[in-house]
Amino acid sequence: MKKYLLIVMLLAAVVLILSACGDGAGSSNEGDEEEDLRGVPIDGTEAWFVCPNQKGLRKYIDNIVPVIGEDDDASYVHIFFSPHGITNLPDNRTFQISIVLEYLSDYNFAIDTMWQCAFDPYGTWARGSTADDYIEFIYPHQIYTFKCQPGRIFTGSNWDEKKWGNGKTSLSIPEMTGLCIQIPIEFEFETGAIQIHDVSFTNIGPGPAITGPHPPAN
């Protein structure tokens, strides 16, 4: 595992040097305009995958995301999935996404995790900026299940200025295509990787059952 993590971190460092792009959610660095070469192309059959950026065009092998950053920086985990598509849910706040993940590191230090933003076809939607953004400390080599109700957490407006004129003022839950987790970096030794093991949907309230995400229909 140590050898694998070392290779992951070295490759990530080379990409950052070449692109000079932090590639965080909502970032506007010049490197965002160039194709990110981390990961491999998606083939269009994925029910869910982890992407190197918020473009959703490439995926990390084995859904392992390197934790990249320095002091007072942040790293991001962009998770994309097929939308559930149900438009007659009585209360969008009852739609829940569960994410099973693990922090891979050779150091015995915990890292912070926070909800950053959600994606739909109309732009990137800001987090609610409340205590609900914070998730918890996660420790190396322990399995965690994070549960997110996007209709309760991601209540901000569209922060993509290019899409302010589309008339969309809130996250479209049935068409939601992804989530981003932020990892604040406080110390230089916070290295390693995050592995996403599973992503699943459910409806925790009355109304239709929700399962998935399912592979896109051909």
Buried (B, 14 or more C-beta within 10 A) or exposed (E): EEEEBEEBBEEBEEBBEEBEBBBBBBBEEEBBEEEBEBBEEBEEEBBBBBBBBBEBEBBBEEBBBBBBBEEEBBBBBBBBBBBBEBEEBEEBBBBBBEBBBBBBBEEEBBBBBBBBBBBBEBBBBBBBEEEBBEBEEBBBEEEBEBEBBBBBBBBBEBBBEEBEEEEBEBBBBBBBBBBBBBBBBBEEEBBBBBBBEEBBBBBEBEEEEBEBBBEEEE
